[in-house]
Every structure is written in C-alpha cells, then in structure tokens.
Amino acid sequence: MNPCRRALLLAGPGLFCHSAATAGAQVEEPLANAVRTALSASVADAAPPKPSFETMAQRLAYLRWLGEASERLKRRKTDHHTRIEFLEAVWYESRRAGLETAMVLGLIQVESGFRKYAISSAGARGYMQVMPFWARLIGDGDDRRLFHLQTNLRFGCVILRHYLDRERGDQFLALGRYNGSRGKPQYPNLVYGARRAWDIPPA
C-alpha cells in the first residue's frame, strides 16, 4: 500500500470541450486532528517524482503509456518537455495516492482544461483547482505555491484520496464532494466522460 493511502487510512474516516475552472464550490470542512496530521504529512514531501519499477516490463509499459498520453495531450500542451514533465508528475502523484491515473487526467481536463494558472470565480487554483483554504489546513499557508506543478497535483490527489476514504470508496460521491456537488450527477459524469480519453490500453 502506498504511503499516502496508508497514512489516510490509519487516520480514520475522514471530453476536451470543458475548459472552465469548476471546483469553486468545494466546501471547507472541519478535520479531525489525526486526519489533518495525516493529510499534512502526505503533502509535505517536496521531492520530485522519481518513478521506480520492479521489472523491465513495468518500465516499458510506463514508457508506452507516456508516449501515447503525450500524443493525446499534444494539442493542449505543444512543448514536448512541458508535456512530459506534466504527465510524469500526474502519473507519479496519482499512483502515490492510490488513484487511477486516467481518472485524475479526466478530472484535470474538466477542472482546468490543463491550464496551469487557471483560477475559478471562488479562487480555486491550478490544474486540479485546489481551494486556497487547503494550503492553510494542511500546507504551509502559502497558497501561491498551489500554482507549482507538483504541489498542485500533490494537493489535488491527496484531497481526492481523502474524499474517497470518507465515502468508503464510492467514486461517484467522492468526485461530487471534490466539486462541492455531492450526490449530483453532472460533475461525476463530466469526469467519467473525460476519463475515457485517457484510458490507454496496455500494448
């Protein structure tokens, strides 16, 4: 089990057409001290993503995924280096949090249209539209850092993992909670639709 998911569990309960920043209704909720501690620990490691593989087959599968995902993202991010850096970070942070990479890419597509500096009307920031209050609750208080690639993805993935754990693995409800529309189908359906573009089958 990855360290992010293990920490949260130990803490207890706790379509390329859409480009608007949408997470502005995400609700600030009180956190139990144990949950706050676990979430803070999960976002604290600032080390850059360094994927490691137990076998050559796993590494080759990752490189095939990276190549195909890069092709699919090319019209949104034209610079090759920027595109690869982004995809490497998404892969690393989603796996670290125990999330499906295609789902995280779908969420980013819906939330920000892959725009690094997207800001919603409520002030949600970056690729995964992280609300500034999260920097105060579980970060160092500097919400400007939410525009940093890895920081934004780290916070977004940790928050989504937290919501999944709170909803006992119910993805539909967790996605709704991420958007501040828990129980309503519109947002989860958008993410599910966008996810299909990133569902890259193994070679």
N, C-alpha and C positions, 0 to 999 in steps of 0.2 A: 504494500500500500504506500502511495506517495506521501511525503511528509506533510504537505498542506492538508490533504484529506484526513490523515491520521490525527493531526492536531485539532481539526474542527470536530471530528467525531468524539475525541476524548473530552472536548469542552462541553459536549452535550447539545440539546436542541438549539438549540439555537436555530431572385428577383432583382436584378440590378436597377429596378425602376424607383426604389425608395431611397431618397438621399437626405431627408430631413433628420435633424437630431431629435430623438424622441424620448429620451429617458427622463425628461424633466419632471415627471410625476412620481418618481421614485421617492419613497417615504422614509424619513429618518425615524428609526425605532430604537427604543432603549435596548441596550445589550447587557446581558449578564457579565459580570467581571471575568468569568472563565472564558466566555465566548470572545469578549473584547481582547483578552490576552492572547488567545489562540489566533485570532484574525490579525492582530498586530505582529505576532511572530511570523505569520505566513507572508506578510508583505515586506518584512524588514530586510531580507536578504537581497542586496543590490547587485549580486554577481551577474555578469552577462550570461545569456543562455548558452550552455555547452552540452548539446545532446551527446549521449553515450549509448553504445549498443553492445549487447552481449554477443551478437553474431554478425558475420558479414552479410547474411541475408537480411537482417533487420536494417542494417545501414543502407543496403542497396534499395530496399523498399522505401526508406525515408527519402533517399535521393530521387527516386522515381516520383514520389509524391511531390517533392519540392519542385521538380521540373514541370510537372503537369499543373500544379497550383499556380506557378509563376506564369505559365502561358495564359491561364484563365484570368489572371489579375492584370495582365499587361496593359489593357486599355484603361484601367483605373490608376495604375502606377507605372509610368513609362520608363523610369530609370531602373535599370536592372539591379544595381546594388541596393537601392532603397527597397525594391520589391522583395529581394531575397532576405534582406535584414528583417523586414516586417514578417514574412512568412516563417522564418526561423524562430522569431520571438513568439509568434502565435502558437506554433507547434509546441515549443518548449513550455510556455505558460499554461496552455490548455492541458497538456499531459501532466504537468506538475500538480494541477488542481484536480486531476481525475475527471476531466471533461472531454467530450468528443470535439476534436479539432474542427470538423466540418460545421458543427453546431455553433462554435464560437465564431467562426468566419461568417456564418449566416447572421448571427447577432450583430457583428460589427457592420455588416452590409446594411442591415436595417437601421441600426442606431446612427451611424455616421457617414454611410456611403464611402467608407475607407478614407475619410478625411481626418488627418492627424489633429488639426486645430478646430474641429467642429465644436460649437457651443450651442446648447439648446436655450430656449427662452428662459428656462429656470436656472441656467448656469452649468448644466452637466457638460463635462469636458472630454474631448479626445475621442479616440477610436471607439471605446466601449462606453462613452458617455457616463463617466463616473461623476456622481454628485460631489461637490466640494466638501460636504459635511463628513464624508468618509476619511478625508485627509486629517480632519480633527479627531474623529472617533478612533481610528486605528493606525494613522500615519504620524508624520512629524508635524502636522499642522500646516505645511506649506502646500496649498492647493495648486500653485503654479507648476509643481512637479507632475501634475496629472496630465500634462501635455507631453511628457517624456514617454517615448515608445514603450519601453519595458515596464515602467512604473504604471502606466495606464492599463496595460494588458494584465499586469500582476494584480492590481486592484480589481479590475473587472472580473477576472477569472475567480479570484478568491471570494468576491461578493456573490457571484452566481453559484459557486460551490456552497457557500453559506446558506443561500436560499434553497438550494436543492436538499441540503441536510434538514433544514427547517420543515420542508414539505415532504420529508421522508421519501425522497427520490422522485417525486411527482414533477416531471419536467414541465408540464403544462402550467401548473401553479407557480413553479419557481420562475419561469420566464415572465409570467404575469406580474409577479412580485418585483422582479428586476425592473419592469417598466412602470410599476405603480398602478397596474390594472389587474390585479389578481382576480382570477375567476372569469375574466372576459376573454373571448376567443381571438379578437382581432390581432393583438400583438404576437401571441404564440404562433398563430397561423402565418403571419408575415415571416417570422424567423424560420419556421419549418419550410416554407416555400423557398426562402433564400438559401437554406442549408443544402438543398438539392443541387445547387450549382457547384458545391464544394465536396460532394460525395464522390470521391475519386476511388474507383475500384482498384484492388491490387492487380498488378500486372500478371 
